[in-house]
Amino acid sequence: MATDVICGMKVKESTDLKSEFQGKTFYFCNSHCKSVFDKNPQKYSR
């Protein structure tokens, strides 16, 4: 399991909702959280 960095929900790493940033994969519970991350990945990748 991974944690959605936007809302804190636990998500399966098998989800299609994921983004790569600086060599790390981030997983999301829904398309809204992914969109928020994709607009400013540096803010949420800490």
N, C-alpha and C positions, 0 to 999 in steps of 0.2 A: 504494500500500500504506500501511496505517496500523499503528501498534503498539498492541497490547493493553496498557493501563496497569497491569493486574493482574499478568500473567505475562510480558510482554515479547515475546510471539509476534507475528509479522507477520501481518496479516489484510487481506483485500480490503475496500475501502470499500463494496463492493456487498453486504456481509453484512446480514442482517436483525437481527443482534445488535449494536444500537447504542443509545446513550443520549445525550440532550442535557443539558448542564449549563452554565449561565452563557453561553449563546450558542455553545458549542463542542460538536461531535459527537465522541463517544468510541466506538471500535469494539472488539468482543470476539471471541475465538476460540471461546468456548462459553458456554452459559447460566450456568454457575457463576461465571465471571469477571464477567459482566454483573450477576449478583445481588450479588456482593461490592461492586462499584462502586456499584450503586443504593442499597445500605444506608448508604453513607458517601461520597458523591461528592466532598466537599471534601477528604478525605484523599488521594484519588488524582488530583485534577485539577490539581495543582501542576506 
